[in-house]
Amino acid sequence: MFESSGGSNYWNQLATDFGHQSRLISSRLVSAIRQNQKTDKSDTLAIIQASQLPDIKFASGKTNSQQQAQSMLKLREQAIKQKTALKNQLKGLMREFNLPVGCSHQSFILMTELILEDEGIGKLNAMHLYIGLASGDLGHVDG
């Protein structure tokens, strides 16, 4: 029996590889049964008590390939969020310098290219390098 938490899929897979029948118990159920502070001893007791409840539904463990697929999706989602935040930050900075960047992606790309081609527009000479680096980072993630 394992409490379903970070690392539990690894231990579930390892136990299964060694021929043991292992199951994951929801961490919410374990925390509801735990009576004292969260310690190894109280966690163990709560896991044992939870496993003996009638009609308990065990959590399903993930295979290694399922974990990898989930990890890739999480990383991609995070990269898209970072890309959107960076793009919005650059648009805001361009607007602070009164550069006509619209809401569309095409308008943003056009203004960025103009800044990079002209080695900076007006007061953006010092920021030219950073705008180039940031706009380069925007091209690495689809979404």
Chimera marker file (.cmm) of the C-alpha trace (Angstrom):
<marker_set name="trace">
<marker id="1" x="0.000" y="0.000" z="0.000" r="1" g="1" b="0" radius="0.5"/>
<marker id="2" x="1.242" y="3.434" z="-0.926" r="1" g="1" b="0" radius="0.5"/>
<marker id="3" x="-0.250" y="6.854" z="-0.377" r="1" g="1" b="0" radius="0.5"/>
<marker id="4" x="-0.835" y="8.439" z="-3.763" r="1" g="1" b="0" radius="0.5"/>
<marker id="5" x="1.590" y="11.368" z="-3.795" r="1" g="1" b="0" radius="0.5"/>
<marker id="6" x="4.770" y="12.522" z="-5.469" r="1" g="1" b="0" radius="0.5"/>
<marker id="7" x="6.979" y="9.526" z="-6.164" r="1" g="1" b="0" radius="0.5"/>
<marker id="8" x="4.256" y="6.959" z="-5.479" r="1" g="1" b="0" radius="0.5"/>
<marker id="9" x="4.093" y="5.871" z="-9.122" r="1" g="1" b="0" radius="0.5"/>
<marker id="10" x="7.804" y="5.058" z="-9.031" r="1" g="1" b="0" radius="0.5"/>
<marker id="11" x="7.440" y="2.957" z="-5.883" r="1" g="1" b="0" radius="0.5"/>
<marker id="12" x="4.324" y="1.285" z="-7.267" r="1" g="1" b="0" radius="0.5"/>
<marker id="13" x="6.205" y="0.331" z="-10.452" r="1" g="1" b="0" radius="0.5"/>
<marker id="14" x="9.221" y="-0.883" z="-8.466" r="1" g="1" b="0" radius="0.5"/>
<marker id="15" x="7.086" y="-3.060" z="-6.192" r="1" g="1" b="0" radius="0.5"/>
<marker id="16" x="5.281" y="-4.486" z="-9.226" r="1" g="1" b="0" radius="0.5"/>
<marker id="17" x="8.616" y="-5.217" z="-10.942" r="1" g="1" b="0" radius="0.5"/>
<marker id="18" x="9.652" y="-7.255" z="-7.894" r="1" g="1" b="0" radius="0.5"/>
<marker id="19" x="6.458" y="-9.292" z="-8.125" r="1" g="1" b="0" radius="0.5"/>
<marker id="20" x="4.473" y="-7.603" z="-5.361" r="1" g="1" b="0" radius="0.5"/>
<marker id="21" x="0.853" y="-6.586" z="-5.680" r="1" g="1" b="0" radius="0.5"/>
<marker id="22" x="0.781" y="-2.897" z="-4.774" r="1" g="1" b="0" radius="0.5"/>
<marker id="23" x="-2.028" y="-0.398" z="-4.603" r="1" g="1" b="0" radius="0.5"/>
<marker id="24" x="-2.258" y="3.356" z="-4.269" r="1" g="1" b="0" radius="0.5"/>
<marker id="25" x="-4.590" y="4.978" z="-1.752" r="1" g="1" b="0" radius="0.5"/>
<marker id="26" x="-5.841" y="8.510" z="-2.287" r="1" g="1" b="0" radius="0.5"/>
<marker id="27" x="-3.890" y="11.026" z="-0.220" r="1" g="1" b="0" radius="0.5"/>
<marker id="28" x="-7.172" y="12.804" z="0.588" r="1" g="1" b="0" radius="0.5"/>
<marker id="29" x="-8.513" y="9.653" z="2.214" r="1" g="1" b="0" radius="0.5"/>
<marker id="30" x="-5.303" y="9.132" z="4.176" r="1" g="1" b="0" radius="0.5"/>
<marker id="31" x="-5.258" y="12.733" z="5.420" r="1" g="1" b="0" radius="0.5"/>
<marker id="32" x="-8.914" y="12.438" z="6.483" r="1" g="1" b="0" radius="0.5"/>
<marker id="33" x="-8.096" y="9.361" z="8.575" r="1" g="1" b="0" radius="0.5"/>
<marker id="34" x="-4.817" y="10.682" z="10.021" r="1" g="1" b="0" radius="0.5"/>
<marker id="35" x="-5.466" y="11.703" z="13.621" r="1" g="1" b="0" radius="0.5"/>
<marker id="36" x="-2.255" y="13.478" z="14.617" r="1" g="1" b="0" radius="0.5"/>
<marker id="37" x="0.519" y="15.509" z="13.057" r="1" g="1" b="0" radius="0.5"/>
<marker id="38" x="1.855" y="14.377" z="9.692" r="1" g="1" b="0" radius="0.5"/>
<marker id="39" x="4.702" y="12.037" z="10.577" r="1" g="1" b="0" radius="0.5"/>
<marker id="40" x="5.900" y="8.787" z="9.038" r="1" g="1" b="0" radius="0.5"/>
<marker id="41" x="4.348" y="6.847" z="11.906" r="1" g="1" b="0" radius="0.5"/>
<marker id="42" x="0.932" y="8.551" z="11.707" r="1" g="1" b="0" radius="0.5"/>
<marker id="43" x="0.962" y="8.287" z="7.887" r="1" g="1" b="0" radius="0.5"/>
<marker id="44" x="1.670" y="4.560" z="8.068" r="1" g="1" b="0" radius="0.5"/>
<marker id="45" x="-1.126" y="4.014" z="10.562" r="1" g="1" b="0" radius="0.5"/>
<marker id="46" x="-3.562" y="6.061" z="8.440" r="1" g="1" b="0" radius="0.5"/>
<marker id="47" x="-2.628" y="4.122" z="5.277" r="1" g="1" b="0" radius="0.5"/>
<marker id="48" x="-3.225" y="0.806" z="7.049" r="1" g="1" b="0" radius="0.5"/>
<marker id="49" x="-6.554" y="1.995" z="8.450" r="1" g="1" b="0" radius="0.5"/>
<marker id="50" x="-7.640" y="3.363" z="5.062" r="1" g="1" b="0" radius="0.5"/>
<marker id="51" x="-6.756" y="0.115" z="3.297" r="1" g="1" b="0" radius="0.5"/>
<marker id="52" x="-9.102" y="-1.816" z="5.591" r="1" g="1" b="0" radius="0.5"/>
<marker id="53" x="-12.157" y="0.351" z="4.949" r="1" g="1" b="0" radius="0.5"/>
<marker id="54" x="-15.032" y="-1.327" z="3.097" r="1" g="1" b="0" radius="0.5"/>
<marker id="55" x="-15.730" y="-0.199" z="-0.472" r="1" g="1" b="0" radius="0.5"/>
<marker id="56" x="-12.422" y="1.645" z="-0.780" r="1" g="1" b="0" radius="0.5"/>
<marker id="57" x="-11.495" y="2.754" z="-4.275" r="1" g="1" b="0" radius="0.5"/>
<marker id="58" x="-7.805" y="2.580" z="-4.969" r="1" g="1" b="0" radius="0.5"/>
<marker id="59" x="-6.062" y="5.100" z="-7.190" r="1" g="1" b="0" radius="0.5"/>
<marker id="60" x="-4.654" y="3.748" z="-10.423" r="1" g="1" b="0" radius="0.5"/>
<marker id="61" x="-0.906" y="3.900" z="-10.824" r="1" g="1" b="0" radius="0.5"/>
<marker id="62" x="0.701" y="5.110" z="-14.020" r="1" g="1" b="0" radius="0.5"/>
<marker id="63" x="3.114" y="3.185" z="-16.182" r="1" g="1" b="0" radius="0.5"/>
<marker id="64" x="6.457" y="4.707" z="-17.039" r="1" g="1" b="0" radius="0.5"/>
<marker id="65" x="5.255" y="5.687" z="-20.520" r="1" g="1" b="0" radius="0.5"/>
<marker id="66" x="2.092" y="7.265" z="-19.060" r="1" g="1" b="0" radius="0.5"/>
<marker id="67" x="4.223" y="9.268" z="-16.624" r="1" g="1" b="0" radius="0.5"/>
<marker id="68" x="6.464" y="10.449" z="-19.448" r="1" g="1" b="0" radius="0.5"/>
<marker id="69" x="3.492" y="11.506" z="-21.578" r="1" g="1" b="0" radius="0.5"/>
<marker id="70" x="1.966" y="13.393" z="-18.648" r="1" g="1" b="0" radius="0.5"/>
<marker id="71" x="5.305" y="15.067" z="-17.894" r="1" g="1" b="0" radius="0.5"/>
<marker id="72" x="5.722" y="16.179" z="-21.507" r="1" g="1" b="0" radius="0.5"/>
<marker id="73" x="2.214" y="17.661" z="-21.535" r="1" g="1" b="0" radius="0.5"/>
<marker id="74" x="2.850" y="19.532" z="-18.281" r="1" g="1" b="0" radius="0.5"/>
<marker id="75" x="6.147" y="20.919" z="-19.572" r="1" g="1" b="0" radius="0.5"/>
<marker id="76" x="4.534" y="21.971" z="-22.855" r="1" g="1" b="0" radius="0.5"/>
<marker id="77" x="1.681" y="23.723" z="-21.021" r="1" g="1" b="0" radius="0.5"/>
<marker id="78" x="4.196" y="25.566" z="-18.832" r="1" g="1" b="0" radius="0.5"/>
<marker id="79" x="6.264" y="26.582" z="-21.865" r="1" g="1" b="0" radius="0.5"/>
<marker id="80" x="3.147" y="27.962" z="-23.585" r="1" g="1" b="0" radius="0.5"/>
<marker id="81" x="2.252" y="29.975" z="-20.464" r="1" g="1" b="0" radius="0.5"/>
<marker id="82" x="5.787" y="31.386" z="-20.322" r="1" g="1" b="0" radius="0.5"/>
<marker id="83" x="5.703" y="32.208" z="-24.033" r="1" g="1" b="0" radius="0.5"/>
<marker id="84" x="2.400" y="34.074" z="-23.628" r="1" g="1" b="0" radius="0.5"/>
<marker id="85" x="3.700" y="35.967" z="-20.588" r="1" g="1" b="0" radius="0.5"/>
<marker id="86" x="6.888" y="36.967" z="-22.434" r="1" g="1" b="0" radius="0.5"/>
<marker id="87" x="4.949" y="38.103" z="-25.496" r="1" g="1" b="0" radius="0.5"/>
<marker id="88" x="2.591" y="40.186" z="-23.345" r="1" g="1" b="0" radius="0.5"/>
<marker id="89" x="5.560" y="41.691" z="-21.485" r="1" g="1" b="0" radius="0.5"/>
<marker id="90" x="7.241" y="42.674" z="-24.755" r="1" g="1" b="0" radius="0.5"/>
<marker id="91" x="4.009" y="44.201" z="-26.087" r="1" g="1" b="0" radius="0.5"/>
<marker id="92" x="3.640" y="46.216" z="-22.888" r="1" g="1" b="0" radius="0.5"/>
<marker id="93" x="7.206" y="47.487" z="-23.109" r="1" g="1" b="0" radius="0.5"/>
<marker id="94" x="6.736" y="48.464" z="-26.752" r="1" g="1" b="0" radius="0.5"/>
<marker id="95" x="3.575" y="50.383" z="-25.858" r="1" g="1" b="0" radius="0.5"/>
<marker id="96" x="5.460" y="52.227" z="-23.097" r="1" g="1" b="0" radius="0.5"/>
<marker id="97" x="7.743" y="53.581" z="-25.824" r="1" g="1" b="0" radius="0.5"/>
<marker id="98" x="4.659" y="54.520" z="-27.887" r="1" g="1" b="0" radius="0.5"/>
<marker id="99" x="5.346" y="51.941" z="-30.573" r="1" g="1" b="0" radius="0.5"/>
<marker id="100" x="2.224" y="50.983" z="-32.534" r="1" g="1" b="0" radius="0.5"/>
<marker id="101" x="1.884" y="47.307" z="-31.708" r="1" g="1" b="0" radius="0.5"/>
<marker id="102" x="-1.646" y="45.995" z="-32.101" r="1" g="1" b="0" radius="0.5"/>
<marker id="103" x="-3.342" y="43.027" z="-30.501" r="1" g="1" b="0" radius="0.5"/>
<marker id="104" x="-2.671" y="40.602" z="-33.344" r="1" g="1" b="0" radius="0.5"/>
<marker id="105" x="0.300" y="38.281" z="-33.460" r="1" g="1" b="0" radius="0.5"/>
<marker id="106" x="1.169" y="39.580" z="-36.938" r="1" g="1" b="0" radius="0.5"/>
<marker id="107" x="1.320" y="43.171" z="-35.666" r="1" g="1" b="0" radius="0.5"/>
<marker id="108" x="3.623" y="42.087" z="-32.847" r="1" g="1" b="0" radius="0.5"/>
<marker id="109" x="5.945" y="40.189" z="-35.211" r="1" g="1" b="0" radius="0.5"/>
<marker id="110" x="6.073" y="43.133" z="-37.626" r="1" g="1" b="0" radius="0.5"/>
<marker id="111" x="7.015" y="45.619" z="-34.889" r="1" g="1" b="0" radius="0.5"/>
<marker id="112" x="9.618" y="43.251" z="-33.450" r="1" g="1" b="0" radius="0.5"/>
<marker id="113" x="11.194" y="42.801" z="-36.891" r="1" g="1" b="0" radius="0.5"/>
<marker id="114" x="11.265" y="46.579" z="-37.414" r="1" g="1" b="0" radius="0.5"/>
<marker id="115" x="13.015" y="47.080" z="-34.081" r="1" g="1" b="0" radius="0.5"/>
<marker id="116" x="15.578" y="44.392" z="-34.851" r="1" g="1" b="0" radius="0.5"/>
<marker id="117" x="16.224" y="45.605" z="-38.423" r="1" g="1" b="0" radius="0.5"/>
<marker id="118" x="16.748" y="49.226" z="-37.375" r="1" g="1" b="0" radius="0.5"/>
<marker id="119" x="19.147" y="48.300" z="-34.555" r="1" g="1" b="0" radius="0.5"/>
<marker id="120" x="16.561" y="49.720" z="-32.184" r="1" g="1" b="0" radius="0.5"/>
<marker id="121" x="14.048" y="52.459" z="-32.787" r="1" g="1" b="0" radius="0.5"/>
<marker id="122" x="14.889" y="55.722" z="-31.081" r="1" g="1" b="0" radius="0.5"/>
<marker id="123" x="15.187" y="55.109" z="-27.372" r="1" g="1" b="0" radius="0.5"/>
<marker id="124" x="15.282" y="51.311" z="-27.726" r="1" g="1" b="0" radius="0.5"/>
<marker id="125" x="18.953" y="51.058" z="-28.720" r="1" g="1" b="0" radius="0.5"/>
<marker id="126" x="19.926" y="49.645" z="-25.325" r="1" g="1" b="0" radius="0.5"/>
<marker id="127" x="17.037" y="47.172" z="-25.362" r="1" g="1" b="0" radius="0.5"/>
<marker id="128" x="17.742" y="45.905" z="-28.885" r="1" g="1" b="0" radius="0.5"/>
<marker id="129" x="19.753" y="42.891" z="-27.703" r="1" g="1" b="0" radius="0.5"/>
<marker id="130" x="17.155" y="41.857" z="-25.129" r="1" g="1" b="0" radius="0.5"/>
<marker id="131" x="14.244" y="42.216" z="-27.540" r="1" g="1" b="0" radius="0.5"/>
<marker id="132" x="16.133" y="39.999" z="-29.987" r="1" g="1" b="0" radius="0.5"/>
<marker id="133" x="16.807" y="37.371" z="-27.326" r="1" g="1" b="0" radius="0.5"/>
<marker id="134" x="13.229" y="37.432" z="-26.060" r="1" g="1" b="0" radius="0.5"/>
<marker id="135" x="11.691" y="37.247" z="-29.520" r="1" g="1" b="0" radius="0.5"/>
<marker id="136" x="13.991" y="34.313" z="-30.295" r="1" g="1" b="0" radius="0.5"/>
<marker id="137" x="12.649" y="32.521" z="-27.228" r="1" g="1" b="0" radius="0.5"/>
<marker id="138" x="9.110" y="32.963" z="-28.558" r="1" g="1" b="0" radius="0.5"/>
<marker id="139" x="9.751" y="30.769" z="-31.585" r="1" g="1" b="0" radius="0.5"/>
<marker id="140" x="10.616" y="27.576" z="-29.703" r="1" g="1" b="0" radius="0.5"/>
<marker id="141" x="7.150" y="26.501" z="-28.518" r="1" g="1" b="0" radius="0.5"/>
<marker id="142" x="4.097" y="25.801" z="-30.635" r="1" g="1" b="0" radius="0.5"/>
<marker id="143" x="0.875" y="27.149" z="-29.243" r="1" g="1" b="0" radius="0.5"/>
<link id1="1" id2="2" r="1" g="1" b="0" radius="0.2"/>
<link id1="2" id2="3" r="1" g="1" b="0" radius="0.2"/>
<link id1="3" id2="4" r="1" g="1" b="0" radius="0.2"/>
<link id1="4" id2="5" r="1" g="1" b="0" radius="0.2"/>
<link id1="5" id2="6" r="1" g="1" b="0" radius="0.2"/>
<link id1="6" id2="7" r="1" g="1" b="0" radius="0.2"/>
<link id1="7" id2="8" r="1" g="1" b="0" radius="0.2"/>
<link id1="8" id2="9" r="1" g="1" b="0" radius="0.2"/>
<link id1="9" id2="10" r="1" g="1" b="0" radius="0.2"/>
<link id1="10" id2="11" r="1" g="1" b="0" radius="0.2"/>
<link id1="11" id2="12" r="1" g="1" b="0" radius="0.2"/>
<link id1="12" id2="13" r="1" g="1" b="0" radius="0.2"/>
<link id1="13" id2="14" r="1" g="1" b="0" radius="0.2"/>
<link id1="14" id2="15" r="1" g="1" b="0" radius="0.2"/>
<link id1="15" id2="16" r="1" g="1" b="0" radius="0.2"/>
<link id1="16" id2="17" r="1" g="1" b="0" radius="0.2"/>
<link id1="17" id2="18" r="1" g="1" b="0" radius="0.2"/>
<link id1="18" id2="19" r="1" g="1" b="0" radius="0.2"/>
<link id1="19" id2="20" r="1" g="1" b="0" radius="0.2"/>
<link id1="20" id2="21" r="1" g="1" b="0" radius="0.2"/>
<link id1="21" id2="22" r="1" g="1" b="0" radius="0.2"/>
<link id1="22" id2="23" r="1" g="1" b="0" radius="0.2"/>
<link id1="23" id2="24" r="1" g="1" b="0" radius="0.2"/>
<link id1="24" id2="25" r="1" g="1" b="0" radius="0.2"/>
<link id1="25" id2="26" r="1" g="1" b="0" radius="0.2"/>
<link id1="26" id2="27" r="1" g="1" b="0" radius="0.2"/>
<link id1="27" id2="28" r="1" g="1" b="0" radius="0.2"/>
<link id1="28" id2="29" r="1" g="1" b="0" radius="0.2"/>
<link id1="29" id2="30" r="1" g="1" b="0" radius="0.2"/>
<link id1="30" id2="31" r="1" g="1" b="0" radius="0.2"/>
<link id1="31" id2="32" r="1" g="1" b="0" radius="0.2"/>
<link id1="32" id2="33" r="1" g="1" b="0" radius="0.2"/>
<link id1="33" id2="34" r="1" g="1" b="0" radius="0.2"/>
<link id1="34" id2="35" r="1" g="1" b="0" radius="0.2"/>
<link id1="35" id2="36" r="1" g="1" b="0" radius="0.2"/>
<link id1="36" id2="37" r="1" g="1" b="0" radius="0.2"/>
<link id1="37" id2="38" r="1" g="1" b="0" radius="0.2"/>
<link id1="38" id2="39" r="1" g="1" b="0" radius="0.2"/>
<link id1="39" id2="40" r="1" g="1" b="0" radius="0.2"/>
<link id1="40" id2="41" r="1" g="1" b="0" radius="0.2"/>
<link id1="41" id2="42" r="1" g="1" b="0" radius="0.2"/>
<link id1="42" id2="43" r="1" g="1" b="0" radius="0.2"/>
<link id1="43" id2="44" r="1" g="1" b="0" radius="0.2"/>
<link id1="44" id2="45" r="1" g="1" b="0" radius="0.2"/>
<link id1="45" id2="46" r="1" g="1" b="0" radius="0.2"/>
<link id1="46" id2="47" r="1" g="1" b="0" radius="0.2"/>
<link id1="47" id2="48" r="1" g="1" b="0" radius="0.2"/>
<link id1="48" id2="49" r="1" g="1" b="0" radius="0.2"/>
<link id1="49" id2="50" r="1" g="1" b="0" radius="0.2"/>
<link id1="50" id2="51" r="1" g="1" b="0" radius="0.2"/>
<link id1="51" id2="52" r="1" g="1" b="0" radius="0.2"/>
<link id1="52" id2="53" r="1" g="1" b="0" radius="0.2"/>
<link id1="53" id2="54" r="1" g="1" b="0" radius="0.2"/>
<link id1="54" id2="55" r="1" g="1" b="0" radius="0.2"/>
<link id1="55" id2="56" r="1" g="1" b="0" radius="0.2"/>
<link id1="56" id2="57" r="1" g="1" b="0" radius="0.2"/>
<link id1="57" id2="58" r="1" g="1" b="0" radius="0.2"/>
<link id1="58" id2="59" r="1" g="1" b="0" radius="0.2"/>
<link id1="59" id2="60" r="1" g="1" b="0" radius="0.2"/>
<link id1="60" id2="61" r="1" g="1" b="0" radius="0.2"/>
<link id1="61" id2="62" r="1" g="1" b="0" radius="0.2"/>
<link id1="62" id2="63" r="1" g="1" b="0" radius="0.2"/>
<link id1="63" id2="64" r="1" g="1" b="0" radius="0.2"/>
<link id1="64" id2="65" r="1" g="1" b="0" radius="0.2"/>
<link id1="65" id2="66" r="1" g="1" b="0" radius="0.2"/>
<link id1="66" id2="67" r="1" g="1" b="0" radius="0.2"/>
<link id1="67" id2="68" r="1" g="1" b="0" radius="0.2"/>
<link id1="68" id2="69" r="1" g="1" b="0" radius="0.2"/>
<link id1="69" id2="70" r="1" g="1" b="0" radius="0.2"/>
<link id1="70" id2="71" r="1" g="1" b="0" radius="0.2"/>
<link id1="71" id2="72" r="1" g="1" b="0" radius="0.2"/>
<link id1="72" id2="73" r="1" g="1" b="0" radius="0.2"/>
<link id1="73" id2="74" r="1" g="1" b="0" radius="0.2"/>
<link id1="74" id2="75" r="1" g="1" b="0" radius="0.2"/>
<link id1="75" id2="76" r="1" g="1" b="0" radius="0.2"/>
<link id1="76" id2="77" r="1" g="1" b="0" radius="0.2"/>
<link id1="77" id2="78" r="1" g="1" b="0" radius="0.2"/>
<link id1="78" id2="79" r="1" g="1" b="0" radius="0.2"/>
<link id1="79" id2="80" r="1" g="1" b="0" radius="0.2"/>
<link id1="80" id2="81" r="1" g="1" b="0" radius="0.2"/>
<link id1="81" id2="82" r="1" g="1" b="0" radius="0.2"/>
<link id1="82" id2="83" r="1" g="1" b="0" radius="0.2"/>
<link id1="83" id2="84" r="1" g="1" b="0" radius="0.2"/>
<link id1="84" id2="85" r="1" g="1" b="0" radius="0.2"/>
<link id1="85" id2="86" r="1" g="1" b="0" radius="0.2"/>
<link id1="86" id2="87" r="1" g="1" b="0" radius="0.2"/>
<link id1="87" id2="88" r="1" g="1" b="0" radius="0.2"/>
<link id1="88" id2="89" r="1" g="1" b="0" radius="0.2"/>
<link id1="89" id2="90" r="1" g="1" b="0" radius="0.2"/>
<link id1="90" id2="91" r="1" g="1" b="0" radius="0.2"/>
<link id1="91" id2="92" r="1" g="1" b="0" radius="0.2"/>
<link id1="92" id2="93" r="1" g="1" b="0" radius="0.2"/>
<link id1="93" id2="94" r="1" g="1" b="0" radius="0.2"/>
<link id1="94" id2="95" r="1" g="1" b="0" radius="0.2"/>
<link id1="95" id2="96" r="1" g="1" b="0" radius="0.2"/>
<link id1="96" id2="97" r="1" g="1" b="0" radius="0.2"/>
<link id1="97" id2="98" r="1" g="1" b="0" radius="0.2"/>
<link id1="98" id2="99" r="1" g="1" b="0" radius="0.2"/>
<link id1="99" id2="100" r="1" g="1" b="0" radius="0.2"/>
<link id1="100" id2="101" r="1" g="1" b="0" radius="0.2"/>
<link id1="101" id2="102" r="1" g="1" b="0" radius="0.2"/>
<link id1="102" id2="103" r="1" g="1" b="0" radius="0.2"/>
<link id1="103" id2="104" r="1" g="1" b="0" radius="0.2"/>
<link id1="104" id2="105" r="1" g="1" b="0" radius="0.2"/>
<link id1="105" id2="106" r="1" g="1" b="0" radius="0.2"/>
<link id1="106" id2="107" r="1" g="1" b="0" radius="0.2"/>
<link id1="107" id2="108" r="1" g="1" b="0" radius="0.2"/>
<link id1="108" id2="109" r="1" g="1" b="0" radius="0.2"/>
<link id1="109" id2="110" r="1" g="1" b="0" radius="0.2"/>
<link id1="110" id2="111" r="1" g="1" b="0" radius="0.2"/>
<link id1="111" id2="112" r="1" g="1" b="0" radius="0.2"/>
<link id1="112" id2="113" r="1" g="1" b="0" radius="0.2"/>
<link id1="113" id2="114" r="1" g="1" b="0" radius="0.2"/>
<link id1="114" id2="115" r="1" g="1" b="0" radius="0.2"/>
<link id1="115" id2="116" r="1" g="1" b="0" radius="0.2"/>
<link id1="116" id2="117" r="1" g="1" b="0" radius="0.2"/>
<link id1="117" id2="118" r="1" g="1" b="0" radius="0.2"/>
<link id1="118" id2="119" r="1" g="1" b="0" radius="0.2"/>
<link id1="119" id2="120" r="1" g="1" b="0" radius="0.2"/>
<link id1="120" id2="121" r="1" g="1" b="0" radius="0.2"/>
<link id1="121" id2="122" r="1" g="1" b="0" radius="0.2"/>
<link id1="122" id2="123" r="1" g="1" b="0" radius="0.2"/>
<link id1="123" id2="124" r="1" g="1" b="0" radius="0.2"/>
<link id1="124" id2="125" r="1" g="1" b="0" radius="0.2"/>
<link id1="125" id2="126" r="1" g="1" b="0" radius="0.2"/>
<link id1="126" id2="127" r="1" g="1" b="0" radius="0.2"/>
<link id1="127" id2="128" r="1" g="1" b="0" radius="0.2"/>
<link id1="128" id2="129" r="1" g="1" b="0" radius="0.2"/>
<link id1="129" id2="130" r="1" g="1" b="0" radius="0.2"/>
<link id1="130" id2="131" r="1" g="1" b="0" radius="0.2"/>
<link id1="131" id2="132" r="1" g="1" b="0" radius="0.2"/>
<link id1="132" id2="133" r="1" g="1" b="0" radius="0.2"/>
<link id1="133" id2="134" r="1" g="1" b="0" radius="0.2"/>
<link id1="134" id2="135" r="1" g="1" b="0" radius="0.2"/>
<link id1="135" id2="136" r="1" g="1" b="0" radius="0.2"/>
<link id1="136" id2="137" r="1" g="1" b="0" radius="0.2"/>
<link id1="137" id2="138" r="1" g="1" b="0" radius="0.2"/>
<link id1="138" id2="139" r="1" g="1" b="0" radius="0.2"/>
<link id1="139" id2="140" r="1" g="1" b="0" radius="0.2"/>
<link id1="140" id2="141" r="1" g="1" b="0" radius="0.2"/>
<link id1="141" id2="142" r="1" g="1" b="0" radius="0.2"/>
<link id1="142" id2="143" r="1" g="1" b="0" radius="0.2"/>
</marker_set>
